[in-house]
Amino acid sequence: MLPNTLWRPWEPRAVFPVFADAQNTVDFMVQDDGNHSLRSLAMPFYSVLKKRKSVSGAFRDYRNLILRRPYRFRGALISRAGEFIKQWDLGRRLRTGDYFSVNINRLCSDAGVRLVDGQLVLIANRGRADVWSSSPGSATMRYVGESYVAGFRTGLFTRVLNPVSGKKHVGFTGINPQVLVGSDIVASVLLLNHSSDPGHDRAVTPTIRLYRNQCDFLECSFGEIPPHGALERTVLDLFSEARDFLKSTGGRGFTIVRAAGVSLASIHLLRSLSNTTLGMDHSRPAFTNVVDY
């Protein structure tokens, strides 16, 4: 369980994996948040009428709109076991066109903290005046090794995810449209048991299937993921017979991960057998995922 004051419910956030064997850099540029538009001015009131936001949330939005409060960002490092490690201020008093770029490895070194595989929770002090208080731009996380560069970007939001109390999620389905088990490259899946509530305390054990076509598949347990933690498993770790199973399809297949009553974040990775990260992306059906490796 994390400190209850690590972030407030109205503070937008995003979660990125951190790899101890790479240089981990996060950056963000503040784009025009549209606060000057009539739509932005009407949105908080409209959200209250539709019962999508509380009165206090709308008041907070109007205070931000009127005072034009600058953005501040901070980052919290969490281990894959879900243990809080350290928190830093990453960017202060940022306005449209301002940006920050921070090397997490250097922050850990300066603070005398050992970098471990884990997650970086990027937190903003406020967001746009929309339903989800989304960030005015996307954050990018880059991973640089001796022979590779990988990374992805995503936005910050205040969506309710895996709350301790209240309405629960129906379930999660994560799809890797194409995985590869080759002579020197293997695909893996990284799942994050994240939450909008620092008090999230539920461990999750998803089920994963490896398909070679729409009918033939192997199934097993992915393994337990602690609250606010993460777990990465390669296709060969999960399915020892994966090479023979995918032989007829040239080592290609796809995976589907399911978990009931919870929402997970899912990352698809390609690694060399020497454990070097070659590439990564969000595990969701999209044209960028369905490519011929």
Buried (B, 14 or more C-beta within 10 A) or exposed (E): BBEEEBBEEBBBBBBBBBBEEBBBBBBBBBEEBBBEEEEBBEBBBEBBEEEBBEEEBBEBBEEBBEEEBBBBBBBBBBBBBBBBBBBBEBBEEBEBEBEBEBBBBEBBEEEEBEBBBBBBBBBBBBBBBBBBBBBBBBBBBBBBBEEBEBBBBBBBBBEBBBBBEEEBBEEBEBBBBBBBBBEEBBBBBBBBBBBBBBBBBBEBEBEBBBBBEEEEBBEBEBBEBBBBBBBBBBBBBBBEEBBEBBEEBEBBBBBBBBBEEBBBBBBBBBBBEEEBBBBBBBBBEEEEBEEEE
